[in-house]
């Protein structure tokens, strides 16, 4: 019933009440006045509720904007931290080929003075130098690819991403005595942001390296396994560093949570790892196995 029709009905009742006794007329008018008061009160409450909901919406918008800014800031901090680690890794990986090139050139100079330099010798030197330079260029290209901002999702083989990481972290893994054991179904493709998922694996590997160093583990293994299960892709990352303390196990993916000693951990790595997995339509969990920390990543299998 519209407001106009409702008012007309009240006016009709008032008109009919004029033919009634004074007592009945008085009661009807009192009832109508009471109804009008309740209607006004209802409209007032309704208006207040609308104002409250608008304020709540604004607060939610501001809260979401704040959360988005916080996540963006954490993402930037994580990328800067990763950049620092990668620059250090590239510098470390370049040190060996540069030393090799320097040594070859010194030998070339000495052998030239001795008269031992011929065409075959020069060919060998050239091949050695070019091999070292190629290794440096490959490392640099992988570094640039990793740091290149990308919002594009694509299909890529999981084994390719891990091979890229092995190139980036080659000398770090060797110097830290890390044995990276891969059990990967080479036919598995992932649909997502390749650079972000590389970042995820580097976070998990670096997390294991820190745990190995803090606990002074001598025999250091990191196991990465990838297989299909029903309509999902399962990636398992496990180390033998003894596991995560139970006190932080359930909050490990929260921002600013770290198991590392003060000044050595920011709590960004695993939080960003969880955000990357979520962004790529997946989930990540962690538990302690008999060997150490055991991360399970579950991703949707690309539809063909």
Backbone as CSV, one residue per row, in Angstrom:
resi,resn,N_x,N_y,N_z,CA_x,CA_y,CA_z,C_x,C_y,C_z
1,UNK,0.853,-1.189,0.000,0.000,0.000,0.000,0.889,1.239,0.000
2,UNK,0.572,2.190,-0.916,1.371,3.408,-0.990,1.049,4.332,0.170
3,UNK,1.947,5.318,0.372,1.757,6.254,1.469,0.486,7.081,1.267
4,UNK,0.169,7.436,0.003,-1.029,8.230,-0.295,-2.311,7.459,0.032
5,UNK,-2.356,6.203,-0.373,-3.536,5.369,-0.085,-3.688,5.147,1.409
6,UNK,-2.545,4.980,2.064,-2.575,4.770,3.510,-3.140,6.002,4.208
7,UNK,-2.745,7.196,3.780,-3.235,8.432,4.372,-4.728,8.618,4.106
8,UNK,-5.168,8.218,2.881,-6.594,8.322,2.527,-7.436,7.435,3.441
9,UNK,-6.897,6.224,3.750,-7.627,5.307,4.638,-7.780,5.928,6.024
10,UNK,-6.726,6.572,6.502,-6.790,7.227,7.820,-7.815,8.365,7.800
11,UNK,-7.808,9.152,6.722,-8.775,10.259,6.614,-10.205,9.740,6.604
12,UNK,-10.429,8.603,5.937,-11.777,8.007,5.901,-12.207,7.556,7.292
13,UNK,-11.260,6.997,8.040,-11.578,6.544,9.402,-11.937,7.746,10.281
14,UNK,-11.156,8.840,10.095,-11.430,10.059,10.855,-12.812,10.594,10.518
15,UNK,-13.183,10.602,9.226,-14.501,11.109,8.792,-15.628,10.255,9.353
16,UNK,-15.453,8.922,9.334,-16.490,8.028,9.861,-16.633,8.163,11.368
17,UNK,-15.484,8.475,12.034,-15.525,8.562,13.500,-16.349,9.755,13.973
18,UNK,-16.592,10.750,13.066,-17.368,11.921,13.451,-18.830,11.569,13.733
19,UNK,-19.281,10.460,13.107,-20.663,10.031,13.340,-20.778,9.118,14.559
20,UNK,-19.630,8.834,15.179,-19.636,7.942,16.345,-19.758,8.774,17.618
21,UNK,-19.810,8.063,18.718,-19.878,8.739,20.012,-18.572,9.481,20.251
22,UNK,-18.610,10.434,21.127,-17.419,11.232,21.414,-16.278,10.369,21.977
23,UNK,-16.666,9.376,22.803,-15.660,8.492,23.414,-14.947,7.679,22.351
24,UNK,-15.703,7.074,21.408,-15.110,6.269,20.338,-14.265,7.153,19.418
25,UNK,-14.801,8.354,19.134,-14.067,9.284,18.270,-12.730,9.659,18.904
26,UNK,-12.754,9.879,20.224,-11.546,10.228,20.947,-10.517,9.088,20.896
27,UNK,-10.991,7.858,21.081,-10.097,6.680,21.056,-9.479,6.466,19.667
28,UNK,-10.318,6.672,18.629,-9.800,6.501,17.266,-8.720,7.530,16.968
29,UNK,-8.963,8.784,17.372,-7.966,9.836,17.145,-6.676,9.557,17.915
30,UNK,-6.808,9.053,19.130,-5.627,8.701,19.931,-4.814,7.591,19.255
31,UNK,-5.561,6.604,18.723,-4.909,5.491,18.037,-4.154,5.984,16.783
32,UNK,-4.809,6.880,16.053,-4.180,7.417,14.840,-2.941,8.242,15.191
33,UNK,-3.034,9.050,16.236,-1.885,9.852,16.670,-0.710,8.950,17.098
34,UNK,-1.045,7.889,17.821,-0.015,6.936,18.260,0.664,6.289,17.047
35,UNK,-0.181,5.930,16.066,0.361,5.325,14.848,1.297,6.292,14.123
36,UNK,0.886,7.565,14.053,1.721,8.567,13.384,3.058,8.755,14.090
37,UNK,3.024,8.741,15.421,4.252,8.873,16.194,5.199,7.702,15.943
38,UNK,4.609,6.490,15.910,5.423,5.298,15.670,6.013,5.302,14.252
39,UNK,5.201,5.803,13.316,5.691,5.891,11.941,6.857,6.857,11.842
40,UNK,6.719,8.020,12.502,7.808,8.993,12.498,9.069,8.434,13.165
41,UNK,8.865,7.703,14.276,9.992,7.100,14.983,10.684,6.046,14.103
42,UNK,9.869,5.247,13.394,10.405,4.211,12.510,11.241,4.844,11.395
43,UNK,10.688,5.931,10.806,11.410,6.610,9.731,12.713,7.229,10.240
44,UNK,12.691,7.725,11.478,13.892,8.283,12.075,14.957,7.202,12.272
45,UNK,14.530,6.057,12.823,15.464,4.933,13.023,16.011,4.436,11.686
46,UNK,15.107,4.356,10.688,15.514,3.908,9.353,16.573,4.846,8.776
47,UNK,16.348,6.155,8.951,17.303,7.148,8.462,18.640,7.021,9.184
48,UNK,18.596,6.818,10.507,19.825,6.654,11.278,20.587,5.403,10.853
49,UNK,19.824,4.324,10.578,20.463,3.083,10.113,21.150,3.279,8.764
50,UNK,20.479,4.035,7.894,21.074,4.308,6.580,22.379,5.089,6.722
51,UNK,22.358,6.100,7.632,23.570,6.875,7.872,24.684,6.002,8.442
52,UNK,24.300,5.117,9.376,25.273,4.213,9.993,25.893,3.281,8.957
53,UNK,25.041,2.722,8.077,25.534,1.814,7.039,26.471,2.532,6.070
54,UNK,26.140,3.793,5.766,27.015,4.569,4.884,28.379,4.790,5.550
55,UNK,28.348,5.118,6.856,29.603,5.298,7.584,30.392,3.990,7.629
56,UNK,29.673,2.877,7.843,30.316,1.564,7.897,30.940,1.216,6.555
57,UNK,30.209,1.523,5.476,30.747,1.278,4.135,32.015,2.081,3.905
58,UNK,31.977,3.356,4.345,33.157,4.195,4.182,34.342,3.643,4.973
59,UNK,34.043,3.181,6.204,35.115,2.604,7.028,35.679,1.338,6.381
60,UNK,34.770,0.506,5.826,35.227,-0.714,5.162,36.087,-0.389,3.950
61,UNK,35.647,0.640,3.209,36.419,1.060,2.031,37.799,1.531,2.463
62,UNK,37.832,2.370,3.527,39.106,2.868,4.028,39.971,1.731,4.558
63,UNK,39.321,0.770,5.255,40.062,-0.379,5.790,40.635,-1.220,4.658
64,UNK,39.817,-1.447,3.613,40.297,-2.220,2.461,41.433,-1.502,1.757
65,UNK,41.287,-0.157,1.636,42.355,0.619,1.018,43.634,0.542,1.850
66,UNK,43.453,0.583,3.178,44.612,0.483,4.069,45.278,-0.872,3.938
67,UNK,44.451,-1.946,3.905,44.993,-3.293,3.740,45.706,-3.429,2.402
68,UNK,45.106,-2.856,1.362,45.716,-2.932,0.024,47.057,-2.203,0.012
69,UNK,47.096,-1.024,0.662,48.347,-0.271,0.732,49.385,-1.039,1.543
70,UNK,48.927,-1.671,2.635,49.846,-2.439,3.468,50.432,-3.605,2.679
71,UNK,49.562,-4.347,1.952,50.032,-5.479,1.151,50.967,-5.016,0.044
72,UNK,50.651,-3.838,-0.557,51.506,-3.300,-1.614,52.867,-2.948,-1.054
73,UNK,52.871,-2.347,0.144,54.133,-1.972,0.784,54.953,-3.213,1.111
74,UNK,54.275,-4.233,1.656,54.978,-5.476,1.990,55.524,-6.136,0.723
75,UNK,54.722,-6.083,-0.356,55.172,-6.646,-1.635,56.419,-5.916,-2.135
76,UNK,56.414,-4.587,-2.015,57.582,-3.806,-2.438,58.796,-4.130,-1.574
77,UNK,58.571,-4.251,-0.244,59.670,-4.594,0.653,60.232,-5.966,0.316
78,UNK,59.323,-6.904,0.026,59.749,-8.256,-0.320,60.555,-8.265,-1.608
79,UNK,60.091,-7.492,-2.611,60.804,-7.444,-3.890,62.176,-6.788,-3.717
80,UNK,62.246,-5.734,-2.871,63.531,-5.100,-2.617,64.490,-6.067,-1.910
81,UNK,63.933,-6.832,-0.958,64.756,-7.823,-0.264,65.250,-8.881,-1.242
82,UNK,64.338,-9.335,-2.124,64.713,-10.327,-3.134,65.743,-9.752,-4.095
83,UNK,65.574,-8.461,-4.450,66.517,-7.810,-5.350,67.913,-7.785,-4.726
84,UNK,67.965,-7.440,-3.430,69.248,-7.427,-2.737,69.897,-8.801,-2.736
85,UNK,69.096,-9.824,-2.470,69.611,-11.194,-2.465,70.091,-11.613,-3.852
86,UNK,69.316,-11.214,-4.891,69.686,-11.591,-6.253,70.932,-10.850,-6.725
87,UNK,71.047,-9.560,-6.358,72.252,-8.805,-6.721,73.474,-9.463,-6.082
88,UNK,73.325,-9.862,-4.827,74.415,-10.541,-4.131,74.746,-11.864,-4.816
89,UNK,73.692,-12.590,-5.246,73.900,-13.875,-5.920,74.600,-13.683,-7.264
90,UNK,74.179,-12.650,-8.022,74.805,-12.381,-9.320,76.265,-11.986,-9.124
91,UNK,76.518,-11.104,-8.158,77.899,-10.690,-7.883,78.744,-11.894,-7.500
92,UNK,78.166,-12.790,-6.708,78.873,-13.990,-6.279,79.147,-14.909,-7.471
93,UNK,78.155,-15.026,-8.358,78.309,-15.912,-9.512,79.254,-15.321,-10.552
94,UNK,79.323,-14.000,-10.612,80.236,-13.360,-11.565,81.691,-13.407,-11.089
95,UNK,81.866,-13.544,-9.793,83.219,-13.522,-9.236,84.073,-14.645,-9.807
96,UNK,83.498,-15.848,-9.883,84.264,-17.007,-10.360,84.670,-16.878,-11.833
97,UNK,83.725,-16.565,-12.765,84.144,-16.419,-14.169,85.088,-15.245,-14.394
98,UNK,84.935,-14.149,-13.639,85.856,-13.021,-13.780,87.258,-13.410,-13.328
99,UNK,87.332,-14.170,-12.233,88.638,-14.661,-11.777,89.254,-15.595,-12.808
100,UNK,88.397,-16.441,-13.419,88.882,-17.375,-14.436,89.422,-16.635,-15.656
101,UNK,88.679,-15.598,-16.101,89.121,-14.806,-17.249,90.435,-14.094,-16.927
102,UNK,90.535,-13.525,-15.711,91.751,-12.836,-15.301,92.938,-13.794,-15.289
103,UNK,92.709,-15.016,-14.777,93.781,-16.013,-14.721,94.228,-16.425,-16.125
104,UNK,93.241,-16.626,-17.014,93.558,-17.011,-18.395,94.387,-15.934,-19.090
105,UNK,94.024,-14.654,-18.870,94.758,-13.566,-19.508,96.191,-13.456,-18.979
106,UNK,96.386,-13.702,-17.682,97.739,-13.696,-17.114,98.575,-14.825,-17.702
107,UNK,97.927,-16.003,-17.817,98.635,-17.144,-18.417,98.979,-16.867,-19.871
108,UNK,98.046,-16.219,-20.591,98.278,-15.893,-21.993,99.486,-14.973,-22.146
109,UNK,99.586,-13.979,-21.270,100.701,-13.038,-21.331,102.032,-13.743,-21.062
110,UNK,102.046,-14.583,-20.029,103.279,-15.311,-19.696,103.680,-16.254,-20.831
111,UNK,102.690,-16.991,-21.362,102.983,-17.955,-22.424,103.408,-17.256,-23.705
112,UNK,102.901,-16.038,-23.931,103.301,-15.275,-25.115,104.776,-14.886,-25.005
113,UNK,105.175,-14.458,-23.817,106.576,-14.079,-23.608,107.506,-15.281,-23.756
114,UNK,106.986,-16.465,-23.427,107.788,-17.686,-23.560,107.769,-18.220,-24.988
115,UNK,106.879,-17.671,-25.817,106.790,-18.132,-27.197,105.947,-19.387,-27.365
116,UNK,105.099,-19.664,-26.385,104.287,-20.889,-26.439,102.918,-20.667,-27.085
117,UNK,102.649,-19.455,-27.546,101.321,-19.139,-28.084,101.276,-19.454,-29.575
118,UNK,100.312,-20.277,-29.968,100.063,-20.570,-31.377,98.561,-20.514,-31.638
119,UNK,98.147,-20.863,-32.854,96.731,-20.760,-33.221,95.851,-21.660,-32.361
120,UNK,96.292,-22.898,-32.121,95.517,-23.835,-31.307,95.376,-23.317,-29.880
121,UNK,96.478,-22.720,-29.370,96.454,-22.161,-28.012,95.451,-21.015,-27.928
122,UNK,95.467,-20.117,-28.908,94.563,-18.979,-28.918,93.099,-19.428,-29.033
123,UNK,92.876,-20.479,-29.809,91.516,-21.001,-29.942,91.000,-21.520,-28.597
124,UNK,91.865,-22.218,-27.877,91.481,-22.753,-26.557,91.177,-21.626,-25.579
125,UNK,92.031,-20.586,-25.603,91.815,-19.436,-24.723,90.502,-18.743,-25.061
126,UNK,90.267,-18.554,-26.368,89.039,-17.890,-26.809,87.800,-18.657,-26.356
127,UNK,87.803,-19.980,-26.509,86.658,-20.812,-26.100,86.434,-20.728,-24.596
128,UNK,87.523,-20.728,-23.832,87.416,-20.644,-22.371,86.800,-19.322,-21.937
129,UNK,87.290,-18.221,-22.522,86.784,-16.897,-22.172,85.320,-16.758,-22.576
130,UNK,84.980,-17.211,-23.786,83.595,-17.114,-24.249,82.651,-17.947,-23.384
131,UNK,83.121,-19.096,-22.908,82.300,-19.936,-22.032,81.992,-19.218,-20.728
132,UNK,82.997,-18.550,-20.165,82.799,-17.807,-18.924,81.872,-16.613,-19.140
133,UNK,82.046,-15.913,-20.241,81.189,-14.763,-20.546,79.751,-15.216,-20.768
134,UNK,79.576,-16.352,-21.439,78.222,-16.882,-21.669,77.528,-17.187,-20.344
135,UNK,78.285,-17.742,-19.401,77.727,-18.029,-18.069,77.295,-16.730,-17.388
136,UNK,78.102,-15.675,-17.513,77.762,-14.382,-16.914,76.523,-13.779,-17.554
137,UNK,76.421,-13.882,-18.891,75.260,-13.331,-19.602,73.993,-14.096,-19.220
138,UNK,74.093,-15.429,-19.121,72.939,-16.247,-18.732,72.442,-15.863,-17.346
139,UNK,73.377,-15.695,-16.419,73.024,-15.289,-15.060,72.344,-13.925,-15.060
140,UNK,72.901,-12.974,-15.819,72.334,-11.629,-15.879,70.939,-11.647,-16.491
141,UNK,70.737,-12.425,-17.556,69.421,-12.509,-18.203,68.375,-13.087,-17.255
142,UNK,68.766,-14.105,-16.496,67.843,-14.687,-15.517,67.513,-13.681,-14.430
143,UNK,68.506,-12.916,-14.021,68.310,-11.885,-13.004,67.345,-10.817,-13.504
144,UNK,67.547,-10.344,-14.742,66.671,-9.327,-15.316,65.255,-9.850,-15.483
145,UNK,65.139,-11.105,-15.909,63.815,-11.705,-16.092,63.077,-11.805,-14.770
146,UNK,63.798,-12.182,-13.717,63.182,-12.340,-12.404,62.669,-11.021,-11.858
147,UNK,63.424,-9.935,-12.092,63.065,-8.633,-11.541,62.137,-7.836,-12.441
148,UNK,61.881,-8.324,-13.650,61.025,-7.579,-14.565,59.582,-7.628,-14.068
149,UNK,58.959,-6.471,-13.814,57.562,-6.467,-13.361,56.661,-7.104,-14.403
150,UNK,55.765,-7.969,-13.946,54.866,-8.642,-14.887,53.533,-8.920,-14.213
151,UNK,52.474,-8.530,-14.888,51.136,-8.835,-14.386,50.467,-9.867,-15.280
152,UNK,51.231,-10.362,-16.263,50.665,-11.278,-17.252,50.763,-12.722,-16.752
153,UNK,49.652,-13.413,-16.799,49.655,-14.832,-16.507,49.919,-15.614,-17.789
154,UNK,50.555,-16.747,-17.646,50.894,-17.555,-18.809,51.004,-19.017,-18.407
155,UNK,50.984,-19.883,-19.401,51.247,-21.307,-19.180,52.754,-21.527,-19.227
156,UNK,53.317,-22.211,-18.249,54.745,-22.534,-18.286,54.982,-23.850,-17.538
157,UNK,56.048,-24.528,-17.937,56.398,-25.790,-17.294,57.063,-25.507,-15.951
158,UNK,56.656,-26.238,-14.941,57.211,-26.053,-13.606,58.706,-26.351,-13.591
159,UNK,59.136,-27.325,-14.386,60.551,-27.688,-14.418,61.394,-26.539,-14.955
160,UNK,60.838,-25.757,-15.910,61.573,-24.616,-16.470,61.815,-23.551,-15.401
161,UNK,60.791,-23.267,-14.598,60.931,-22.273,-13.531,62.001,-22.699,-12.526
162,UNK,62.020,-23.982,-12.190,63.001,-24.479,-11.225,64.411,-24.491,-11.809
163,UNK,64.537,-24.772,-13.098,65.851,-24.714,-13.744,66.366,-23.279,-13.754
164,UNK,65.471,-22.307,-13.992,65.847,-20.893,-13.939,66.372,-20.536,-12.553
165,UNK,65.704,-21.042,-11.527,66.107,-20.759,-10.148,67.467,-21.380,-9.843
166,UNK,67.706,-22.572,-10.365,69.003,-23.227,-10.152,70.136,-22.404,-10.759
167,UNK,69.856,-21.748,-11.895,70.863,-20.865,-12.506,71.096,-19.645,-11.620
168,UNK,69.996,-19.036,-11.163,70.109,-17.849,-10.316,70.845,-18.134,-9.007
169,UNK,70.586,-19.296,-8.427,71.085,-19.600,-7.090,72.226,-20.620,-7.101
170,UNK,72.791,-20.881,-8.274,73.795,-21.946,-8.421,74.916,-21.837,-7.400
171,UNK,75.621,-20.706,-7.399,76.769,-20.570,-6.506,76.364,-20.498,-5.044
172,UNK,75.180,-19.912,-4.780,74.674,-19.861,-3.401,74.421,-21.277,-2.875
173,UNK,73.827,-22.111,-3.704,73.561,-23.490,-3.298,74.858,-24.259,-3.085
174,UNK,75.846,-23.998,-3.963,77.131,-24.691,-3.822,77.854,-24.219,-2.561
175,UNK,77.918,-22.901,-2.364,78.640,-22.357,-1.212,77.991,-22.750,0.112
176,UNK,76.674,-22.923,0.093,75.955,-23.310,1.309,75.848,-24.830,1.459
177,UNK,76.444,-25.548,0.516,76.438,-27.022,0.551,75.014,-27.584,0.540
178,UNK,74.153,-26.967,-0.302,72.755,-27.383,-0.393,72.582,-28.390,-1.526
179,UNK,71.975,-29.494,-1.223,71.646,-30.493,-2.237,70.170,-30.332,-2.583
180,UNK,69.881,-29.797,-3.770,68.506,-29.573,-4.205,68.030,-30.803,-4.978
181,UNK,67.083,-31.525,-4.399,66.616,-32.793,-4.972,65.236,-32.579,-5.593
182,UNK,65.147,-32.675,-6.913,63.910,-32.428,-7.643,63.276,-33.733,-8.094
183,UNK,61.996,-33.878,-7.779,61.203,-34.992,-8.294,59.992,-34.365,-8.971
184,UNK,60.148,-34.042,-10.237,59.169,-33.219,-10.948,58.607,-33.966,-12.151
185,UNK,57.310,-33.971,-12.268,56.664,-34.441,-13.485,56.905,-33.371,-14.553
186,UNK,57.771,-33.677,-15.514,58.193,-32.661,-16.493,57.080,-32.256,-17.450
187,UNK,55.943,-32.964,-17.429,54.829,-32.604,-18.320,53.898,-31.582,-17.689
188,UNK,54.114,-31.269,-16.397,53.179,-30.398,-15.686,53.397,-28.938,-16.058
189,UNK,52.322,-28.308,-16.483,52.318,-26.882,-16.759,51.516,-26.166,-15.680
190,UNK,51.923,-24.949,-15.376,51.206,-24.096,-14.425,50.727,-22.863,-15.171
191,UNK,49.528,-22.430,-14.869,49.037,-21.163,-15.411,49.101,-20.123,-14.298
192,UNK,49.945,-19.134,-14.495,50.077,-18.105,-13.475,51.173,-17.129,-13.848
193,UNK,51.603,-16.345,-12.861,52.659,-15.369,-13.066,53.999,-16.047,-12.786
194,UNK,54.772,-16.277,-13.834,56.002,-17.061,-13.719,57.000,-16.437,-12.759
195,UNK,57.225,-15.115,-12.866,58.190,-14.449,-12.000,57.771,-14.500,-10.532
196,UNK,56.477,-14.352,-10.287,56.000,-14.404,-8.906,56.201,-15.798,-8.310
197,UNK,55.959,-16.835,-9.122,56.135,-18.189,-8.607,57.621,-18.530,-8.430
198,UNK,58.495,-17.939,-9.252,59.935,-18.075,-9.004,60.271,-17.450,-7.651
199,UNK,59.693,-16.264,-7.404,59.885,-15.572,-6.133,59.455,-16.473,-4.970
200,UNK,58.347,-17.162,-5.141,57.841,-18.086,-4.121,58.878,-19.155,-3.799
201,UNK,59.421,-19.809,-4.833,60.397,-20.883,-4.609,61.670,-20.343,-3.965
202,UNK,62.127,-19.167,-4.409,63.330,-18.579,-3.823,63.103,-18.262,-2.349
203,UNK,61.913,-17.751,-2.007,61.582,-17.497,-0.600,61.702,-18.766,0.237
204,UNK,61.118,-19.856,-0.267,61.119,-21.119,0.484,62.532,-21.689,0.603
205,UNK,63.315,-21.606,-0.489,64.685,-22.114,-0.452,65.530,-21.288,0.515
206,UNK,65.409,-19.951,0.444,66.169,-19.089,1.357,65.772,-19.322,2.811
207,UNK,64.483,-19.610,3.022,64.016,-19.903,4.372,64.710,-21.150,4.922
208,UNK,64.854,-22.163,4.058,65.543,-23.391,4.462,67.022,-23.123,4.717
209,UNK,67.654,-22.324,3.853,69.082,-22.007,4.032,69.310,-21.318,5.376
210,UNK,68.443,-20.370,5.726,68.569,-19.683,7.019,68.424,-20.671,8.176
211,UNK,67.482,-21.609,8.041,67.280,-22.606,9.104,68.504,-23.518,9.227
212,UNK,69.088,-23.917,8.092,70.303,-24.743,8.118,71.431,-24.021,8.855
213,UNK,71.596,-22.733,8.556,72.694,-21.973,9.162,72.473,-21.726,10.652
214,UNK,71.242,-21.397,11.026,70.958,-21.133,12.441,71.137,-22.385,13.296
215,UNK,70.768,-23.531,12.721,70.850,-24.795,13.478,72.152,-25.547,13.212
216,UNK,73.006,-24.941,12.350,74.312,-25.519,12.012,74.183,-26.960,11.515
217,UNK,73.215,-27.166,10.616,73.022,-28.483,9.997,74.137,-28.716,8.993
218,UNK,74.761,-29.882,9.025,75.873,-30.186,8.133,75.386,-30.766,6.799
219,UNK,74.595,-31.796,6.853,74.063,-32.402,5.634,72.750,-31.710,5.288
220,UNK,72.737,-30.978,4.177,71.630,-30.070,3.876,70.917,-30.492,2.587
221,UNK,69.689,-30.923,2.733,68.888,-31.337,1.585,67.587,-30.547,1.517
222,UNK,67.226,-30.131,0.312,65.914,-29.533,0.060,65.246,-30.364,-1.027
223,UNK,64.071,-30.886,-0.703,63.342,-31.753,-1.627,62.163,-30.978,-2.223
224,UNK,62.104,-30.943,-3.539,60.965,-30.311,-4.219,60.310,-31.358,-5.120
225,UNK,59.037,-31.589,-4.873,58.288,-32.600,-5.608,57.051,-31.967,-6.216
226,UNK,56.724,-32.346,-7.446,55.535,-31.798,-8.107,54.826,-32.913,-8.850
227,UNK,53.506,-33.023,-8.612,52.719,-34.068,-9.259,51.273,-33.620,-9.373
228,UNK,50.513,-34.340,-10.170,49.093,-34.051,-10.338,48.277,-34.935,-9.409
229,UNK,47.207,-34.351,-8.882,46.289,-35.105,-8.026,44.881,-34.618,-8.289
230,UNK,44.068,-35.482,-8.886,42.720,-35.114,-9.320,42.815,-33.912,-10.263
231,UNK,42.164,-32.813,-9.939,42.208,-31.629,-10.804,43.159,-30.559,-10.268
232,UNK,44.116,-30.983,-9.473,45.035,-30.027,-8.865,46.491,-30.395,-9.157
233,UNK,47.341,-29.379,-9.030,48.789,-29.569,-9.099,49.329,-29.399,-7.685
234,UNK,50.051,-30.396,-7.208,50.589,-30.380,-5.855,52.099,-30.175,-5.929
235,UNK,52.578,-29.186,-5.185,54.017,-28.931,-5.084,54.406,-29.055,-3.614
236,UNK,55.370,-29.894,-3.338,55.838,-30.107,-1.966,57.287,-29.649,-1.844
237,UNK,57.558,-28.844,-0.837,58.914,-28.361,-0.571,59.260,-28.727,0.867
238,UNK,60.287,-29.546,1.025,60.656,-30.056,2.354,62.166,-29.944,2.538
239,UNK,62.586,-29.627,3.748,64.018,-29.632,4.053,64.280,-30.568,5.224
240,UNK,65.532,-30.698,5.588,65.880,-31.535,6.745,66.534,-30.688,7.835
241,UNK,65.946,-29.495,8.047,66.502,-28.555,9.033,65.853,-28.689,10.407
242,UNK,65.011,-29.690,10.601,64.470,-29.940,11.936,63.094,-29.394,12.220
243,UNK,62.555,-28.575,11.296,61.184,-28.116,11.473,61.052,-26.732,12.074
244,UNK,59.794,-26.305,12.168,59.431,-24.972,12.650,58.931,-25.080,14.090
245,UNK,59.286,-24.144,14.980,58.773,-24.188,16.357,57.244,-24.204,16.381
246,UNK,56.671,-25.038,17.212,55.216,-25.182,17.288,54.537,-23.864,17.676
247,UNK,55.245,-23.003,18.380,54.642,-21.749,18.849,54.284,-20.798,17.707
248,UNK,54.956,-20.943,16.558,54.676,-20.044,15.425,54.133,-20.787,14.207
249,UNK,53.974,-22.096,14.331,53.595,-22.896,13.167,52.269,-22.447,12.568
250,UNK,51.291,-22.134,13.420,49.965,-21.761,12.919,49.879,-20.317,12.418
251,UNK,50.895,-19.516,12.703,50.883,-18.108,12.278,52.041,-17.791,11.334
252,UNK,52.640,-18.832,10.776,53.865,-18.662,9.993,53.671,-17.778,8.768
253,UNK,52.436,-17.771,8.199,52.190,-16.987,6.983,51.629,-15.598,7.285
254,UNK,51.542,-15.231,8.568,51.098,-13.891,8.922,52.229,-12.902,8.700
255,UNK,51.855,-11.650,8.459,52.871,-10.609,8.276,53.651,-10.407,9.566
256,UNK,54.949,-10.153,9.424,55.858,-9.832,10.536,56.104,-10.998,11.479
257,UNK,55.770,-12.233,11.046,56.093,-13.414,11.847,57.357,-14.037,11.276
258,UNK,58.359,-14.243,12.125,59.609,-14.846,11.668,60.126,-15.800,12.728
259,UNK,60.803,-16.860,12.267,61.427,-17.809,13.188,62.917,-17.510,13.322
260,UNK,63.375,-16.463,12.611,64.801,-16.166,12.587,65.186,-15.282,13.763
261,UNK,66.481,-15.244,14.029,66.972,-14.401,15.105,66.760,-12.939,14.767
262,UNK,66.721,-12.088,15.786,66.515,-10.656,15.578,67.544,-10.114,14.594
263,UNK,67.081,-9.198,13.748,67.879,-8.507,12.740,68.184,-9.380,11.530
264,UNK,67.829,-10.657,11.562,68.105,-11.500,10.399,66.834,-11.886,9.662
265,UNK,65.666,-11.578,10.244,64.420,-11.932,9.584,63.415,-10.795,9.637
266,UNK,62.681,-10.598,8.532,61.702,-9.519,8.470,60.269,-10.026,8.615
267,UNK,60.059,-11.317,8.424,58.701,-11.843,8.446,57.950,-11.588,7.157
268,UNK,58.663,-11.131,6.119,58.022,-10.796,4.849,57.939,-12.008,3.928
269,UNK,59.007,-12.812,3.894,59.137,-13.888,2.916,57.976,-14.849,2.849
270,UNK,57.610,-15.439,3.978,56.546,-16.438,3.968,55.174,-15.796,3.832
271,UNK,55.019,-14.578,4.354,53.755,-13.864,4.144,53.539,-13.614,2.658
272,UNK,54.592,-13.129,1.973,54.478,-12.886,0.544,54.303,-14.193,-0.221
273,UNK,54.917,-15.273,0.252,54.733,-16.573,-0.395,53.263,-16.962,-0.390
274,UNK,52.606,-16.774,0.753,51.177,-17.095,0.858,50.341,-16.196,-0.048
275,UNK,50.712,-14.906,-0.126,49.974,-13.980,-0.983,50.137,-14.340,-2.459
276,UNK,51.336,-14.765,-2.848,51.586,-15.174,-4.235,50.751,-16.387,-4.592
277,UNK,50.718,-17.369,-3.702,49.931,-18.582,-3.965,48.454,-18.243,-4.076
278,UNK,47.973,-17.415,-3.161,46.568,-17.006,-3.187,46.235,-16.264,-4.475
279,UNK,47.133,-15.369,-4.887,46.928,-14.596,-6.113,46.861,-15.502,-7.335
280,UNK,47.563,-16.631,-7.283,47.578,-17.577,-8.397,46.588,-18.727,-8.175
281,UNK,45.507,-18.420,-7.443,44.386,-19.354,-7.249,44.806,-20.672,-6.595
282,UNK,45.589,-20.544,-5.539,46.026,-21.742,-4.842,46.015,-21.550,-3.337
283,UNK,46.526,-22.547,-2.639,46.629,-22.495,-1.181,47.964,-23.094,-0.763
284,UNK,48.451,-22.685,0.403,49.714,-23.206,0.923,49.547,-23.550,2.400
285,UNK,50.074,-24.688,2.795,50.031,-25.112,4.195,51.437,-25.557,4.604
286,UNK,51.652,-25.653,5.909,52.941,-26.114,6.417,52.731,-27.011,7.618
287,UNK,53.530,-28.033,7.710,53.576,-28.853,8.923,55.010,-29.362,9.080
288,UNK,55.302,-29.926,10.221,56.631,-30.487,10.471,56.631,-31.975,10.163
289,UNK,57.537,-32.386,9.286,57.704,-33.805,8.990,58.801,-34.363,9.889
290,UNK,59.175,-35.600,9.675,60.251,-36.186,10.469,61.593,-35.517,10.164
291,UNK,61.690,-34.935,8.941,62.962,-34.318,8.549,63.024,-32.827,8.848
292,UNK,61.901,-32.129,8.616,61.923,-30.685,8.807,60.622,-30.040,8.388
293,UNK,60.693,-28.774,7.960,59.501,-28.048,7.527,59.021,-28.618,6.195
294,UNK,57.706,-28.806,6.087,57.107,-29.428,4.904,55.983,-28.522,4.405
295,UNK,56.241,-27.841,3.283,55.261,-26.929,2.693,54.528,-27.649,1.560
296,UNK,53.210,-27.492,1.539,52.391,-28.071,0.469,51.639,-26.955,-0.234
297,UNK,51.880,-26.841,-1.535,51.211,-25.824,-2.366,50.243,-26.552,-3.283
298,UNK,48.992,-26.114,-3.269,47.956,-26.716,-4.113,47.452,-25.669,-5.099
299,UNK,47.587,-25.975,-6.393,47.171,-25.042,-7.445,46.126,-25.695,-8.329
300,UNK,45.272,-24.865,-8.907,44.297,-25.359,-9.883,45.030,-25.768,-11.155
301,UNK,44.636,-26.909,-11.705,45.255,-27.362,-12.952,44.671,-26.554,-14.121
302,UNK,45.530,-26.062,-15.026,45.017,-25.275,-16.154,44.026,-26.073,-16.983
303,UNK,42.935,-25.441,-17.397,41.953,-26.099,-18.260,42.427,-26.019,-19.699
304,UNK,42.279,-27.098,-20.414,42.739,-27.169,-21.805,41.585,-26.825,-22.738
